[in-house]
Amino acid sequence: MSVFTGAGVALVTPFHADGTVNYDKLDELLEEQVKGGTDAIVICGTTGESATLTEEEHSEVIRFACERIKGRIPVVAGTGSNCTETAIQLSREAEADGADAVLLVSPYYNKTTQKGLKEHYQAIADEIHIPAILYNVPSRTGVNIKPETIAWLCGNVENIVGVKEASGDFSAIAQIANLSDGTVDIWSGNDDQTVPMMALGAKGVISVWSNVAPTVVHDMCRAFFDGDTARAMKMQIEAIPLLNALFCETNPIPVKTAMNLMGKNVGPFRRPLVDMEPENLERLKKAMQGAGLL
């Protein structure tokens, strides 16, 4: 039940000036990503400001993306929650609306145990038939999904197929690969670690960077899988100043700012996210100029 190989974009959610979802702009962004070679659309994740979408908006944005993509590339819907029943509801709706897979962030704030994580994820997976991807990002959620838990879930629950790993812990990532013997699909959750993670067996990246450079990220992954590791490594290293700038404040503040600077007009953030600090904005502009984006 592998979902995709290569670069999946963690797409922003564009808003009008009044804060409502800008569906015309979302349509443009989806088409731009398909034309740019992106291998999958990841909708309503962290970068899509899912935390401040209402449940109705959340489901509607997923539905809209599925309708517009029309099966051309996979659509992975972010349907995680710190409430198991809410995650079940969102996941069921995403499946009914045509999503190819769901992305399930670990329950945040509750800080459940590893046993609780197993029960949470199994309960969601049992209610849907499409693949589920775990999302491990302890810096945001306050809980780490241990390699043993990831391997157990993918080995014992048929439609839990892999993990977006954003812990930054290469030892843990190597441990997942060792314990799973190929039963866990791994995607990098950190743009600056994509190539080294692919060297450990990752299938690609769920990328913030792809919002501003979809073809570059796709081509970097493609180069690696085609055996041109030197080119992939060069592309990864050359991007480091831009990637550092894209994460110098809380995601998605810098990437939405970058897109607006590029004339993509994706609109404002939803509070409590706010505009960039002036010194960080100048850093972002300089990095974008260096990468040929401005």
C-alpha positions in Angstrom: 0.0 0.0 0.0 2.9 2.4 -0.7 1.6 5.9 -1.2 4.3 7.7 -3.2 8.0 7.9 -3.9 9.8 11.3 -4.2 8.6 14.8 -3.2 5.2 15.3 -1.6 4.4 19.0 -0.9 3.1 20.0 2.5 0.8 22.6 0.9 -0.1 25.9 2.4 -3.7 26.9 2.8 -4.2 30.3 1.1 -6.6 32.8 2.7 -8.4 35.9 1.6 -7.6 39.1 3.5 -10.6 38.5 5.7 -9.2 35.1 6.8 -11.5 32.9 4.8 -10.1 30.1 2.6 -9.2 31.3 -0.9 -10.3 28.3 -3.0 -9.5 30.0 -6.4 -5.9 30.4 -5.2 -5.8 26.9 -3.8 -6.8 25.6 -7.2 -3.9 27.6 -8.8 -1.4 26.2 -6.2 -2.6 22.6 -6.9 -2.1 23.0 -10.6 1.3 24.6 -10.1 2.4 21.6 -8.0 1.2 19.1 -10.6 2.9 20.9 -13.4 6.1 21.3 -11.3 6.4 17.5 -11.0 5.4 17.1 -7.3 4.8 13.4 -6.6 2.0 13.9 -4.0 -0.2 16.6 -2.4 -0.2 16.6 1.4 -3.2 18.8 2.3 -4.2 20.2 5.7 -1.0 19.4 7.5 1.0 21.7 9.8 2.0 23.9 6.8 -1.6 24.1 5.8 -2.5 25.6 9.2 -4.8 22.8 10.1 -4.7 23.7 13.7 -6.7 26.8 13.0 -9.1 25.4 10.4 -12.6 24.5 11.7 -13.5 20.9 11.2 -15.9 22.0 8.4 -13.1 23.9 6.6 -10.7 21.1 7.2 -13.0 18.6 5.4 -13.9 21.1 2.7 -10.3 21.8 1.8 -9.5 18.1 1.6 -12.6 17.5 -0.6 -11.6 20.4 -2.9 -8.1 19.1 -3.3 -9.3 15.6 -4.2 -11.8 17.0 -6.7 -9.2 19.2 -8.4 -6.4 16.7 -8.5 -8.7 14.0 -10.0 -6.3 11.1 -9.3 -3.4 12.6 -11.2 -1.1 12.2 -8.2 -1.9 11.0 -4.7 -3.6 13.3 -2.2 -2.6 12.7 1.4 -5.0 14.3 3.9 -3.8 15.5 7.2 -6.5 14.1 9.6 -4.6 13.7 12.9 -5.9 15.0 16.2 -5.2 14.7 19.9 -8.7 13.3 20.1 -9.0 9.8 18.7 -12.7 10.2 17.8 -12.1 13.5 16.0 -9.2 11.8 14.0 -11.5 8.9 13.1 -14.2 11.3 11.9 -11.8 13.4 9.8 -10.2 10.3 8.4 -13.5 8.7 7.4 -14.6 11.9 5.7 -11.3 12.2 3.9 -11.6 8.7 2.5 -15.2 9.3 1.4 -14.1 12.5 -0.3 -11.4 10.7 -2.3 -8.2 11.0 -0.4 -5.6 8.4 -1.3 -4.1 8.3 2.2 -4.2 10.0 5.5 -1.4 11.6 7.5 -1.8 11.2 11.3 0.2 13.5 13.6 0.8 12.0 17.0 -1.6 13.2 19.7 -0.3 16.5 21.0 -0.6 17.9 24.5 -2.2 14.8 26.0 1.3 13.1 25.9 0.0 9.6 25.9 2.1 6.5 26.5 3.5 4.3 23.7 0.6 1.9 24.5 -1.8 4.8 24.1 -0.2 5.6 20.7 -0.7 2.1 19.5 -4.4 2.1 20.6 -5.0 5.6 19.1 -3.5 4.7 15.7 -5.0 1.2 15.5 -8.5 2.7 16.3 -8.2 5.2 13.4 -6.8 2.6 10.9 -9.6 0.2 11.8 -12.2 2.7 10.6 -10.8 3.4 7.1 -9.5 1.3 4.2 -6.9 3.7 2.7 -3.3 3.8 3.8 -2.3 5.7 7.0 1.0 7.4 7.5 2.2 8.2 11.0 3.7 11.6 11.6 6.4 11.9 14.3 7.2 15.5 15.1 8.0 15.6 18.9 9.2 19.2 18.8 5.6 20.2 18.1 3.5 17.5 19.9 5.5 16.9 23.0 5.5 13.1 22.4 7.9 10.9 20.5 6.7 7.8 18.6 9.5 5.3 19.4 11.0 3.2 16.6 9.6 0.1 18.2 6.1 1.5 18.2 6.4 2.6 14.6 7.6 -0.9 13.6 4.9 -2.6 15.6 2.1 -0.5 14.1 3.3 -1.0 10.5 3.9 -4.7 11.1 0.6 -5.4 12.8 -2.0 -3.0 11.3 -2.5 -3.7 7.6 -3.1 -0.2 6.4 -0.6 1.7 8.5 2.2 1.8 5.9 4.8 4.3 7.1 6.0 7.4 8.9 6.8 11.0 8.2 9.8 11.3 10.5 10.5 14.8 11.6 12.3 14.0 14.9 15.7 14.8 13.3 17.1 11.8 15.1 19.1 9.8 12.6 19.8 7.0 15.0 16.1 6.5 15.5 15.5 6.6 11.8 18.1 3.9 11.3 16.5 1.9 14.1 13.1 2.1 12.4 14.7 0.8 9.2 16.5 -2.0 11.1 13.4 -3.1 13.0 11.0 -3.0 10.2 12.9 -5.0 7.5 11.2 -3.0 4.8 7.7 -3.0 6.2 7.8 0.7 7.1 7.9 3.4 4.4 9.8 6.4 5.7 9.5 10.0 4.5 11.7 12.8 5.7 9.8 15.5 7.5 12.7 17.9 7.5 13.7 19.4 4.1 17.4 19.8 5.1 17.7 16.0 5.9 16.1 14.5 2.8 19.1 13.2 1.0 20.8 11.6 4.0 17.4 10.1 5.0 17.0 8.6 1.5 20.5 7.0 2.1 18.9 5.2 5.1 16.1 4.0 2.9 13.5 6.8 3.0 11.2 7.0 0.0 11.4 10.8 -0.2 10.2 13.9 1.6 7.0 15.6 2.7 8.3 19.0 1.9 7.7 22.6 2.9 10.4 23.7 0.4 8.3 22.3 -2.5 5.8 25.2 -2.0 8.4 27.6 -3.6 10.5 25.2 -5.7 8.5 22.0 -6.6 10.6 21.0 -9.6 13.9 21.4 -7.7 12.7 19.1 -4.8 11.3 16.6 -7.2 14.5 16.5 -9.3 16.7 16.1 -6.2 14.8 13.1 -5.1 14.7 11.7 -8.7 18.4 12.2 -9.0 19.0 10.2 -5.9 16.7 7.3 -6.9 18.3 7.3 -10.4 21.7 6.7 -8.8 23.1 10.2 -9.3 23.8 10.7 -5.6 26.4 13.3 -6.3 23.9 15.6 -8.0 21.3 15.0 -5.2 23.9 15.8 -2.5 24.9 19.0 -4.3 21.3 20.1 -4.6 20.7 19.4 -0.9 23.8 21.3 0.2 23.2 24.3 -2.0 19.7 24.7 -0.6 20.8 24.9 3.0 20.8 28.7 3.3 17.2 28.9 1.8 16.0 26.0 4.0 17.5 27.6 7.1 15.6 30.8 6.2 12.4 29.0 5.6 12.5 27.6 9.1 14.0 30.7 10.9 10.5 31.3 12.4 7.6 28.9 13.1 6.4 27.1 9.9 4.5 28.2 7.9 5.3 31.8 8.6 8.4 32.0 6.4 7.2 29.9 3.5 3.9 31.8 3.2 5.9 35.0 3.4 8.2 33.7 0.7 5.2 32.8 -1.6 3.8 36.3 -1.2 7.1 37.8 -2.0 7.1 35.7 -5.2 3.7 37.1 -6.1 1.7 34.0 -5.4 -0.6 36.0 -3.1 -1.5 33.2 -0.6 -2.7 35.7 1.9 -2.3 36.2 5.6 -1.8 33.7 8.5 -4.4 32.8 11.1 -3.6 33.9 14.6 -1.7 33.2 16.7 0.7 33.2 13.7 1.9 36.7 12.9 4.2 38.5 10.4 7.9 37.8 10.4 10.3 39.9 12.5 12.1 42.5 10.2 15.5 41.0 10.6 14.2 37.5 9.7 12.3 38.9 6.7 15.6 40.4 5.4 17.3 37.1 5.9 14.6 35.3 4.0 14.8 37.8 1.1 18.5 37.4 0.9 18.3 33.6 0.8 15.5 33.7 -1.8 17.7 35.9 -4.0 20.6 33.5 -3.6 18.3 30.6 -4.7 17.0 32.5 -7.7 13.5 32.8 -6.3 13.5 36.7 -6.3 
